[in-house]
């Protein structure tokens, strides 16, 4: 049975998340926790709403992820300098060390997926995905 393009993307996403969850479990991380930490690392400090948008989840879902990360000592919270009611989350030194390990694991998984494709093919696939994402984001923004 041949599946459609969108179905294949969704299936690939699901399988990648499963793999990442399994590989990061020994570090005490899940895909949502890793995604949140990576988003904070990329942007330095984020609100819960910003984190939810970055990780493609609802703010309510991100609340539990944030609680778990705070309880583990991986993120700290502080009032935003421009708005006392806005809370910004940032990485702790412990999180930075853990993320370095997690990034290596995720990069290893990515390398395993791409083995044998060659640099030109990987570049072509990345460009295709980026172009598709841009088209979908433009279409979503116009609705």
C-alpha positions as a printed Julia matrix, in Angstrom:
143×3 Matrix{Float64}:
  0.0    0.0    0.0
  1.43   3.35  -1.0
  0.88   6.1    1.52
  0.55   9.78   0.78
  3.25  12.34   1.33
  1.61  13.85   4.41
  1.02  10.43   5.94
  4.69   9.55   5.39
  5.82  12.77   7.07
  3.53  12.13  10.04
  4.71   8.53  10.37
  8.35   9.6   10.15
  7.76  12.26  12.81
  6.12   9.7   15.1
  8.95   7.19  14.66
 11.63   9.85  15.21
  9.92  10.95  18.44
  9.78   7.34  19.64
 13.47   6.88  18.9
 14.43  10.14  20.61
 12.32   9.27  23.66
 14.04   5.88  23.94
 17.53   7.29  23.45
 17.09  10.24  25.84
 15.32   8.26  28.59
 18.62   7.38  30.34
 19.24  11.15  30.66
 15.8   11.63  32.2
 14.54  13.47  29.13
 11.6   13.02  26.8
 11.1   14.56  23.39
  8.94  17.4   24.82
 11.5   18.14  27.56
 14.37  18.08  25.08
 12.41  20.33  22.7
 11.72  22.84  25.48
 15.35  22.9   26.61
 16.53  23.3   23.02
 14.08  26.17  22.45
 15.35  27.96  25.56
 18.94  27.32  24.49
 18.22  28.78  21.04
 16.44  31.9   22.31
 18.08  32.32  25.78
 14.9   33.05  27.77
 11.29  32.25  26.94
  7.85  32.49  28.49
  5.62  29.45  28.83
  3.55  30.63  25.84
  6.71  31.1   23.75
  7.87  27.62  24.72
  4.52  26.11  23.8
  4.61  27.78  20.36
  8.22  26.7   19.78
  7.44  23.1   20.73
  4.09  22.94  18.91
  2.05  22.13  22.02
 -0.65  23.89  23.98
  0.35  26.14  26.9
 -1.4   23.74  29.29
  0.78  20.89  28.05
  3.89  23.03  28.38
  2.95  23.81  32.01
  3.62  20.19  33.02
  6.85  20.06  31.01
  8.03  23.29  32.69
  7.13  21.95  36.14
  9.13  18.77  35.48
 12.14  20.72  34.18
 12.06  23.06  37.18
 11.75  20.14  39.62
 14.78  18.53  37.95
 16.77  21.75  38.35
 17.14  22.2   34.59
 15.43  25.58  34.19
 15.04  28.6   36.38
 12.29  31.21  36.35
 12.6   34.96  36.7
 10.31  37.92  36.14
 10.82  39.62  32.79
 12.62  42.95  33.17
  9.95  44.73  31.13
  6.91  43.04  32.7
  6.78  41.74  36.28
  3.87  39.4   35.55
  5.68  37.69  32.67
  7.92  34.78  33.73
 10.97  33.94  31.63
 12.61  30.53  31.79
 16.32  30.03  31.29
 18.7   27.07  31.41
 20.67  26.15  34.49
 24.31  25.06  34.19
 23.13  21.49  34.8
 20.78  21.76  31.8
 23.57  23.02  29.56
 25.68  19.96  30.42
 22.73  17.62  29.9
 21.84  19.27  26.58
 25.36  18.73  25.28
 24.91  15.0   25.89
 21.4   15.02  24.43
 22.51  16.9   21.31
 25.22  14.3   20.7
 22.65  11.5   21.0
 20.17  13.21  18.68
 22.93  13.99  16.17
 23.94  10.33  16.24
 20.35   9.34  15.44
 20.2   11.85  12.6
 23.49  10.56  11.21
 22.14   6.99  11.32
 19.02   8.06   9.39
 21.06   9.79   6.71
 23.86   7.24   6.28
 24.54   6.45   2.66
 22.54   9.33   1.21
 25.44  11.6    0.41
 25.79  15.3    1.18
 24.08  16.5   -2.01
 20.99  14.34  -1.41
 20.75  15.45   2.24
 21.02  19.1    1.14
 18.31  18.55  -1.46
 16.02  16.94   1.13
 16.62  19.79   3.6
 15.82  22.4    0.95
 12.66  20.55  -0.07
 11.46  20.35   3.54
 12.28  24.0    4.24
 10.46  25.11   1.08
  7.44  22.97   1.96
  7.41  24.36   5.51
  7.61  27.93   4.23
  4.7   27.35   1.82
  2.57  25.8    4.56
  3.4   28.61   6.99
  2.47  31.25   4.4
 -0.8   29.45   3.66
 -1.54  29.15   7.39
 -0.8   32.84   7.98
 -3.16  33.89   5.18
 -6.11  31.99   6.69
